[in-house]
Amino acid sequence: MNMQHWALPISSPDGQLLGVELETRVEVNGCRVLTNYAMQDESIGRRIFEEEAGWLDRKAGWFIDNGLFCIVSSEAKSLAQGLPFIKFFSNHSRERPETGFWIDEMGAFNSSAIPLFTQGCEVVRFNKHYATLNISRPIFPVLISNIRRYCNKVIVPVHNGRHFAMLGQAGVWAVQQESSLVHFSHCESLLDGNEFPHCSR
């Protein structure tokens, strides 16, 4: 089994790094396995958790000193108790803290906007496919404005910087560009002039 950990940067539309998302990739016999499925195997899940915990512990000083956050999978949310810079998306009500919770997949099929109307929602992130389909439409800034009435911090996944100006004007808090990830061991490079080394997905 091969396991690699990647840092996917999340920045403001004007390029200021705000945090990263820790993405773990697992390959078994040369085939990539979705992490959510891999976590269902107790031994693999334990190894993923232990390796992620190790990386987060080693990089904690960098995150804290630079005021950055790190998003982890909900399976690793217990790490947040000792490392306050850690964030996780809690789409299910049973996972949510009373305040300051983050929700994901806004606009996805079968997703619900109900958490937006719940007091305590701090951040919402659009579904990647939904954002790709709608980001060029005139209604998209209006949609963002309506969402910000209930949750001021909105993350929009993007493929390139083409729409950064529009997103900034619409009040989007952060963008997440998937082509910009680096190995988690080199996450410090994301602050070096915002020149993100590319890695193929």
Sequence and secondary structure as in RCSB ss.txt:
>XXXX:A:sequence
MNMQHWALPISSPDGQLLGVELETRVEVNGCRVLTNYAMQDESIGRRIFEEEAGWLDRKAGWFIDNGLFCIVSSE
AKSLAQGLPFIKFFSNHSRERPETGFWIDEMGAFNSSAIPLFTQGCEVVRFNKHYATLNISRPIFPVLISNIRRY
CNKVIVPVHNGRHFAMLGQAGVWAVQQESSLVHFSHCESLLDGNEFPHCSR
>XXXX:A:secstr
 EEEEEEEEEE TTS EEEEEEEEEEEETTEEE HHHHTTSHHHHHHHHHHHHHHHHHHHHHHHHTT EEE  GG
GGGGGGT TTEE B  SGGG  SSSEEEEEETSTT  SGGGGSTTEEEEEE HHHHHHHTTSTHHHHHHHHHHTT
 SEEEEEESSSTTHHHHHHTT  EEEEGGG EEGGGGGGGGSTT       
